[in-house]
Amino acid sequence: MNTIEEETCVGFIIEITGVKVKARMLSNSNDLTYYKNGDSYRGVGIGEYVGIRRGPYKLVGKVEHEYLHDLEKDPNRQEFTPNRFIREVDISIVGAFKEDKFYFGITIFPQIFAEVTLLKSEEIFQVLTGNSKKIKFPLTIGKTIPEGINYSIDWKNFFNTHFAIFGNTGSGKSNTLAKLYSALFSKAKNEKWKIDNSNFIFLDFNGEYTRENALTNEKDIIYLDTSTKNGKDRISLPNAEFWDPEMLAILFSATKQTQEPFLRATLNYYSPQDQKISTDKMLEFIKTAFRQVFFGTYQNEKTLSLLKIVLNDIKPNYDKILPKKSMLAHWLNSTWNSTLHKYYFIPDADYINYSYNTYGKSTSIQKDKVFYFDSKNHDIFLKEVKKELEKHKIIAEENWKNSPLKLLSALVHLEMIYKLNYGDTQFDYVNPLLNRIESKADMFDKVIKITNDDNEDNITKYFCTVISLRNANRDTKDIIPLLVAKYIYQKQKRLIGNSEKINRTTHFVVDEAHNILSANNNREDDKWRDYRLDVFEEIIKEGRKFGFYLTIASQRPADISATIVSQMHNFIIHRLVNQNDLNMLSNTLNSLDRVSQSAIPTLAPGCAIFTGTSFQLPIMVKVDQLDDQMAPKSENAELDKVWNIPKDKS
C-alpha cells in the first residue's frame, strides 16, 4: 500500500498557455494509487485528473501528455539514475473546486509555481459525474475507467436529447444501447412512472431486440417478412399518411416532367386519401373504364391490357376463376382491328343469339365479328358489365381495402385508360411508372396495412414497439424507416400543436443507421436518397422542440450524413479503427479531448467514451454486460461448439 504524508503536493506549474499548462513532477507522483487517513488518491498519469492550488480554488486538469527530460544528454551513457531525468506532464484545465463543489469551465487561471496536488476519489467522482449525488433515480450503467467508480446517467438531461452510439462490430455497441433503455424501462416500472406518456419505437434491422426480455418484456414486436408468400405482421398506417403525393412520387421514382404530374392527377381525381373507395365506387370506376375501352372517342389498343391489370389488382387471379364462356371472358378476349381502330371478337352461336335478344337488331355484327362502336347500346352494355362483375364477384371491397399498393396500381391504370381515351398523354413516358407500381405492389402489401382512422396505428399503440426488418428485403428496408419516421414525427407534432408545454414524447431508435442515413449510397436514386435525408434532417433540427428525439447506432459513422451527425447532442463512442470514422469524429466533436480521442482505436469491448451536451467532460465507461436473456442477439459464433471440438482435458 502506498501512503502519503500530510502534504499532497506532487509537482509545480512551470508553463502556462491559456488552458494548457505544463507541470514538473516530483518523485512522489509515480504510483497508481495512494492512501491517506482512509482516503484514496489517484496517481499522476495519462487521462488522470489532478488539482492545482490557487487561493480558495483548486483547479482541476486532465493529464494529456507526459515525457522525460534528460539532464545529462549523454547518448553514450544508457543508464537510468533518479537524478538524471525530470518528469514533466501537459495538463488541460477543465474546471475548479470552490468550497468543496466542482464547477465546470474556466473560472480562474493557475500561476507559475502553483502546486500540483492529487485528488481524492470522491473529488474525481464529482468531476466525472457533475455532482450526480443530486440526481433523483440515477441509472447506473457501468464503471468509470480507470477509476472504477459506479457511473450513473442523468436520465432527465440525456433521454431528452438526440444521441448517437458508434462502434465497430463486436465493440459492445448493441449492448450499450440495450443497457441504456432497459435500465430506463426497469427503473420506470419499479418506480411506477407513467412512461406510457411516451412512445419508444425501435427500428431493428437484424432482429437483435426481439428476445422476450430484451429492452422490456412489455414491448410489442412487429415482424416484417417479405420472404414468405403472405408475409407476417404489417405496419398499420392511417389512410391519409400513405397517400401523400410527394412521398409516393419519390417512392416510385416518378420523373418531374411527366410521371409525377400524372400521379398527382390520379390522386386528385380518385381522392383515396380523403374518401373510402367502396365497392359501389369501384364498380362505377370499372364500368367507366369498360365504356372507354370499347366505346371510347379515341379507342386505343393498349387500353384492354390496362383494364385486365386493373381487374387483377382488385381481384388477383380473376382470370383463373372466370368461366371461359362467360360474357366477361368474351369481352376481355377481344381483338384489336387496326383498320377500324376498334376492338372486336368472334362470337359463337349462343352469343349471337344473346346479342340479338339483348341489343336488338342494331347490334354491330359484321362478318361474324362483334364490334364495339354502336353508341345506341352503351347503357345496355354497361348494365351487362355490372351484372357480369357482380355475378363473378370481381369487385368486393375486401379485395383492396388492406392492399394500398394494389389499389394505387388499379387507380393509376384506370387513369391511364382515361388519358388514352382522350388522347392527352404519352403512354411510353408514363408506362415505366405503372410498371414500377405494379411490380412492387405485392411486396409492399406484405408489410403495409392502411386504416381509415387518422389516429389508428400499431406503431404507437404500446409504449415500446420493436419493428423487426430481419426478414425484409432491401426495398422494404429502404421504405419502412421513412414511412415510420415521417408518420410518427408528424403525429408527435400534431399532438403537441401550439401547446406551451410538452406533455408527451416520442423516441425513435434506429440501429444500424448507416443503412438509411448514408449520404454516399450509390445503390439508390439520388432523388429518393435526398428525400429520405431531408426527412431525417428536419427531425434532427426541429424534433426536440416538439418532444421528438432520435437515437442512432452505427458501425460506420463516416457514412452517415454529416448534417445529421453534427446535430446530435450526445455521443457514446466504442472502438473505431477506420480512419474515415476517426476523422469524422475529430471534425465533428469539439468536446473530445486529445486523450479520449487517441484512446478510441484501442478501447476494449464494452468500453465507451460518453461525451456531449449532457456530460461536463468526456467520460470513459465500462458498460455493464446484460445477461443473456436481456442482451440483444448480436453475439459471435462459438466455433469450438459449432465444430464440436472436444475440450482440452488437461
Secondary structure, DSSP 8 states (H G I E B T S, - for coil): --B--S--EEEEEEEEETTEEEEEE-GGG-SSEEEETTEEEE---TT-EEEEEETTEEEEEEEEEEEEEESS--TT-----TTTEEEEEEEEEEEEEETTEEEES-SS---TT-EEE--BHHHHHHHHHTSGGG-SS-EEEEEETTT--EEEE-GGGTTTS-EEEE--TTSSHHHHHHHHHHHHHHHHHHTT--GGGEEEEEEETT-TT-STTSS-TT-EEEEEE-SSSS-S--EEEEHHHHT-HHHHHHHTT--TTTHHHHHHHHHHHH-TTTS---HHHHHHHHHHHHHHHHH-TT--TTHHHHHHHHHHHHSTTHHHHS-TTSHHHHHHT-EEETTTTEEEE---HHHHHHHHHHH-TT--EETTEEES--GGGHHHHHHHHHHHHHHTT---GGGTTT-HHHHHHHHHHHHHHHHHHTT-S-HHHHHHHHHHHHHHHHHHHTTEEEESSTT--SSSSSSEEEEEEEE--HHHHHHHHHHHHHHHHHHHHHHHTT-SS---EEEEEETTTHHHHBS--TTS-HHHHHHHHHHHHHHHHHGGGGTEEEEEEES-GGGB-HHHHHT-SEEEE-----HHHHHHHHHH-SS--HHHHHHGGG--TTEEEEEETT-SS-EEEEE----TTTS-S-----HHHHTT------
